[in-house]
């Protein structure tokens, strides 16, 4: 997950960059899906998730994700983190709830 917080004057160029980057990602081996998000109520927050089919998953992130994160830093504050979908790790719901 890549999250960006920018300012109103930079949201348009940041969005354009993300859209341009997604056009060239179809050839990325192992990339299943790209999702783009804008935070409800805060138009200056954008997020991108890159869904990969790789084994084992990289806990540091992919070269693509890290590169996008670096590019977005010119627009504001960026957070890059790696998430696993359910089924790829143990979940102990009773322990989480109590």
Secondary structure as UniProt FT lines:
FT   STRAND          2..5
FT   HELIX           8..10
FT   HELIX           11..23
FT   HELIX           24..27
FT   TURN            29..30
FT   STRAND          31..38
FT   TURN            40..41
FT   TURN            43..44
FT   STRAND          45..52
FT   TURN            59..60
FT   HELIX           63..72
FT   TURN            73..75
FT   STRAND          77..80
FT   TURN            86..87
FT   HELIX           93..97
//
